[in-house]
Amino acid sequence: MRLEAVGKRYGLRQPWVVRNVSQEVTAGRLIRLEGPNGSGKSTLLRIMAGALIPSTGRVTGRPRAGYVPERFPGGLAFSAREYLQHMGRIHGLSGRGLPVTVAEWLERLGATDYAAAPVRTLSKGMCQKVAIAQALLAKPRLLVLDEAWTGLDQAARGTLDAAVAERLGDGGTVVFVDHDPARLADRVGERWILAGRTVQVAAGRAETGVPREAEAATDADAAGHGGGTALMAVVIELAGLEARSLPQLSLMDGVLAIWPHPVADEEPERRHELVRLTVAATGSDAILRRLLGWDGVHVAGVRPAEQPEGGQ
């Protein structure tokens, strides 16, 4: 599949969400799409999946696609089973094999007990399982996942990881966005980084969650190969952090600076849209692992800091 000068804006006089994206989508490749909130990741994924028509440019050679959106329309009157059978027919499945395939995916995702329940009555996590099942029914050659792991229990996350491996093993392509920098890190073949409304391509992410190019800079300096500056600090961007948790961050080993600073009279239940931590590069992995275990907190980004900050 190829994206040729693809751009999208929602109205003639509206700003461009993505623009002039030209990329080859290689079969059998796992592609991680990265970028800050509002950078156009969901828009680009919808275009790739065929759920949205670009304003300019074109997509050629798109194979059979399965798509899990960031927000699943949970108000449907169908039961989970009826919805999946309906989507299966749209994907070209029919006959006796369709209900068998639907039952298989409901079982694999731990949703069999809710198959007869109307989708509108299901929890967010169960709706997410239905969304994943519909995307995988027809063994798509292109699987597009927009925060698909969010809201899943541990077993279902493992099932989705296995499904990604199956699609890749069958020669398919998987493109995904996820807030966890360690998600499928050992399998990522390319990172597409949305910057300035277009895409930059980098090598796959290292398992540590620190950008591979930052690790390379550190290695080169340590080896005395000159030219660059050693990576001393990493900026971690967090969304959904409660104000009461800010003082806890300052007690973590390796935290150099926090923005915004803790405020004594701030409502403790308030959740910040974005908190930036500047941490020593050598301790960033351990800090990331701790933060990923905090309830309601999402890692919005990880990037090398130009220099350790004394505060923002």
matplotlib code that plots the C-alpha trace (Angstrom):
import matplotlib.pyplot as plt

x = [0.0, 1.2, 0.2, 0.8, 0.8, -2.1, -3.6, -6.7, -8.6, -12.2, -13.5, -12.1, -10.9, -10.0, -6.3, -4.6, -4.7, -2.1, -0.5, 1.7, 2.2, 3.9, 4.9, 5.2, 3.4, 5.5, 3.8, 4.7, 5.8, 4.7, 4.5, 4.1, 2.6, 3.8, 3.1, 1.7, -2.0, -3.7, -1.0, -3.4, -2.6, -6.2, -7.0, -4.1, -5.0, -8.6, -7.3, -5.1, -7.9, -10.2, -12.7, -11.9, -11.3, -8.3, -8.8, -5.8, -3.6, -4.6, -4.0, -3.3, -3.0, -5.0, -5.5, -8.4, -8.4, -9.5, -9.8, -10.2, -11.1, -10.1, -13.8, -16.1, -19.8, -21.1, -24.7, -25.7, -28.9, -27.4, -26.3, -22.6, -23.1, -25.5, -23.1, -20.2, -22.2, -23.3, -19.7, -18.6, -21.0, -19.7, -16.2, -17.3, -17.8, -20.9, -22.4, -21.8, -18.3, -19.4, -21.1, -18.2, -15.6, -17.7, -17.9, -14.1, -13.3, -15.8, -14.2, -10.6, -11.3, -13.2, -16.6, -18.7, -20.9, -21.9, -22.6, -26.4, -26.2, -27.0, -23.8, -25.2, -25.3, -21.7, -18.8, -16.1, -13.7, -16.3, -17.1, -13.4, -13.3, -16.2, -14.4, -11.3, -13.2, -14.9, -11.5, -10.0, -12.9, -11.8, -8.0, -7.2, -4.0, -3.9, -4.7, -5.1, -5.2, -6.0, -5.3, -6.8, -5.3, -6.9, -9.6, -8.7, -7.9, -4.6, -5.8, -7.4, -4.2, -2.3, -4.9, -4.5, -0.7, -1.0, -3.4, -0.9, 1.8, -0.6, -1.3, 2.4, 3.3, 0.7, 2.5, 0.0, 0.8, -0.1, -0.2, -0.9, -1.0, -0.6, 0.3, 2.6, 6.1, 7.0, 4.0, 5.3, 8.7, 10.6, 8.5, 8.3, 9.9, 9.2, 8.2, 6.2, 6.5, 4.0, 5.7, 4.6, 1.5, 3.7, 5.5, 9.2, 10.3, 12.7, 13.9, 11.9, 11.7, 14.1, 12.5, 13.5, 11.0, 13.8, 13.9, 16.5, 18.2, 18.7, 20.3, 22.6, 23.8, 24.6, 26.5, 28.5, 29.6, 30.5, 32.6, 34.5, 33.3, 32.9, 30.7, 27.5, 26.5, 25.7, 22.0, 21.7, 18.0, 14.7, 11.3, 8.3, 4.9, 2.0, -1.8, -4.5, -2.2, -4.0, -2.7, -2.2, 0.4, 2.7, 4.6, 5.1, 6.9, 9.4, 10.5, 11.4, 15.1, 16.2, 13.4, 15.1, 12.2, 8.3, 6.0, 3.5, 4.9, 2.8, 0.4, -0.5, -4.2, -4.9, -7.8, -6.1, -8.6, -8.0, -6.4, -3.9, -4.2, -0.4, 2.5, 6.1, 8.9, 12.5, 14.4, 18.0, 18.3, 19.9, 16.8, 14.1, 13.3, 12.5, 10.4, 8.4, 7.7, 6.3, 4.2, 2.6, 1.2, -0.6, -4.3, -5.7, -2.2, -1.2, 2.3, 1.7, 5.3, 8.9, 11.7, 15.3, 15.8, 18.3, 19.7, 18.7, 16.2, 16.2, 12.5, 9.9]
y = [0.0, 3.5, 7.0, 9.6, 13.2, 12.5, 15.5, 16.0, 19.0, 19.2, 22.1, 24.3, 27.0, 24.8, 24.1, 21.0, 18.0, 16.1, 17.2, 15.9, 12.4, 10.1, 6.7, 3.1, 0.6, -2.6, -6.0, -7.9, -4.8, -3.5, 0.3, 2.4, 5.9, 8.5, 12.2, 14.5, 15.0, 16.7, 15.9, 14.0, 10.4, 9.2, 11.0, 9.4, 5.9, 6.4, 7.3, 4.3, 2.0, 3.4, 4.9, 8.5, 10.0, 12.3, 15.9, 15.7, 12.9, 9.2, 5.8, 3.0, -0.8, -0.9, -4.6, -6.0, -3.9, -4.3, -1.1, -0.5, 3.1, 5.2, 5.6, 2.6, 3.6, 1.8, 3.0, 0.3, -1.6, -4.9, -7.6, -8.2, -11.4, -9.7, -6.8, -9.1, -11.2, -8.1, -6.8, -10.2, -10.1, -6.6, -8.0, -10.7, -13.7, -15.8, -19.3, -21.6, -20.4, -16.9, -17.8, -20.1, -17.3, -14.9, -17.4, -18.1, -14.4, -13.9, -16.8, -15.7, -12.2, -13.5, -12.0, -15.2, -14.5, -11.1, -12.3, -11.9, -8.5, -5.3, -3.4, -0.3, -2.1, -3.3, -1.8, 0.2, -2.7, -5.2, -2.8, -2.7, -6.4, -6.3, -3.6, -5.8, -8.9, -7.1, -6.0, -9.5, -11.5, -11.6, -12.0, -8.6, -8.0, -4.5, -4.1, -0.6, -0.1, 3.2, 2.9, -0.6, -1.9, 0.8, -0.6, -4.2, -6.7, -8.4, -11.6, -9.6, -7.6, -10.8, -12.0, -8.8, -9.1, -12.7, -11.5, -8.9, -11.6, -13.8, -11.0, -10.3, -14.0, -14.3, -11.5, -8.7, -5.2, -3.7, 0.0, 1.1, 4.0, 3.3, 5.4, 2.7, 3.2, -0.4, -1.8, -4.5, -2.7, -5.9, -6.2, -2.7, -2.4, 1.3, 4.4, 7.0, 10.3, 13.0, 16.3, 19.5, 17.7, 15.3, 12.0, 11.3, 7.7, 6.2, 2.7, 0.6, 1.6, -0.1, -2.1, 0.5, 3.0, 5.6, 6.6, 4.6, 7.6, 8.9, 5.6, 5.8, 9.3, 8.0, 5.0, 7.0, 9.5, 6.7, 5.1, 8.3, 8.6, 12.4, 15.0, 14.6, 15.4, 12.5, 12.0, 13.2, 13.6, 12.4, 14.3, 12.1, 13.6, 12.3, 12.8, 12.2, 12.6, 13.7, 16.8, 14.8, 12.7, 15.6, 15.6, 11.9, 12.4, 14.7, 11.9, 9.5, 8.9, 10.5, 13.1, 16.5, 18.7, 18.7, 21.0, 22.2, 22.6, 21.2, 23.8, 23.6, 24.7, 22.8, 20.3, 16.9, 15.1, 17.4, 15.6, 17.5, 17.4, 17.2, 16.9, 17.0, 15.2, 15.8, 12.7, 11.4, 9.2, 6.4, 6.1, 6.7, 3.1, 2.4, 5.6, 4.7, 1.2, 2.8, 5.4, 2.8, 1.1, 4.2, 4.2, 6.6, 7.8, 7.7, 8.3, 10.8, 11.0, 10.3, 12.3, 13.2, 16.5, 19.0, 19.5, 18.8, 21.4, 23.1, 23.7, 25.1]
z = [0.0, -0.7, 0.6, -2.1, -0.9, 1.5, 3.3, 5.4, 6.7, 7.9, 5.8, 3.0, 5.4, 8.3, 9.2, 7.8, 10.3, 8.2, 5.0, 2.2, 3.7, 1.2, 2.6, 1.5, 3.8, 3.6, 3.9, 7.1, 8.9, 12.4, 12.3, 15.4, 14.8, 17.3, 18.0, 20.6, 21.3, 18.4, 15.9, 13.6, 14.5, 14.6, 11.3, 9.5, 10.9, 9.6, 6.2, 6.1, 7.1, 4.5, 7.0, 5.9, 2.5, 2.2, 1.1, -1.1, -2.4, -2.6, -1.1, -3.5, -3.1, 0.2, 1.1, 3.1, 6.3, 9.9, 12.0, 15.8, 16.3, 19.3, 20.3, 19.6, 19.1, 22.2, 21.8, 19.3, 19.7, 18.3, 20.7, 20.6, 18.5, 16.1, 15.6, 14.9, 12.4, 10.7, 10.4, 9.3, 6.3, 5.5, 5.5, 3.0, 5.4, 5.0, 5.5, 8.4, 9.0, 10.1, 13.4, 14.2, 13.6, 15.7, 18.6, 18.3, 18.7, 21.5, 23.4, 22.7, 24.1, 27.1, 25.9, 25.4, 28.5, 27.0, 23.4, 23.8, 25.6, 23.7, 23.0, 24.6, 28.0, 27.9, 29.8, 28.0, 28.3, 26.9, 24.0, 23.3, 23.0, 20.5, 18.5, 18.3, 17.3, 14.4, 13.1, 13.2, 11.9, 8.3, 8.9, 7.5, 5.6, 7.1, 10.8, 12.1, 15.9, 17.5, 21.3, 21.0, 24.3, 26.4, 28.8, 28.2, 31.0, 31.1, 29.4, 26.5, 26.1, 25.7, 23.1, 21.1, 21.2, 19.9, 17.2, 16.0, 15.9, 13.8, 11.3, 10.9, 10.6, 7.8, 5.9, 7.0, 8.1, 11.5, 12.2, 15.7, 18.3, 22.0, 25.0, 26.4, 24.9, 25.6, 23.7, 21.2, 21.4, 20.4, 17.2, 15.9, 12.5, 11.8, 13.8, 12.0, 13.9, 13.1, 13.2, 11.5, 10.1, 8.1, 8.8, 9.6, 9.6, 12.2, 13.1, 15.5, 19.1, 21.6, 24.4, 27.0, 25.7, 25.1, 21.4, 19.6, 18.1, 21.7, 22.7, 19.7, 20.7, 24.2, 22.9, 20.4, 23.1, 25.6, 22.9, 22.3, 18.7, 19.2, 17.7, 19.8, 23.3, 25.6, 26.4, 30.0, 30.5, 29.1, 29.1, 29.9, 29.2, 31.2, 30.8, 33.5, 36.5, 39.8, 41.5, 44.7, 42.8, 41.9, 45.2, 44.9, 41.6, 43.2, 45.6, 42.8, 42.2, 39.0, 38.6, 37.8, 37.2, 37.2, 35.3, 36.5, 40.0, 42.9, 44.3, 48.0, 47.6, 44.4, 44.5, 44.9, 42.7, 39.7, 36.8, 34.7, 30.9, 30.6, 33.1, 32.0, 33.9, 33.2, 34.4, 34.3, 31.3, 33.3, 35.5, 32.9, 32.3, 36.0, 36.3, 33.2, 34.6, 37.8, 36.0, 33.7, 36.8, 38.1, 37.6, 35.0, 33.9, 30.3, 28.9, 26.1, 24.9, 25.6, 24.1, 24.8, 26.6, 25.1, 28.6, 32.2, 33.3, 36.6, 36.4, 34.0]

ax = plt.figure().add_subplot(projection="3d")
ax.plot(x, y, z, "-o")
ax.set_aspect("equal")
plt.show()
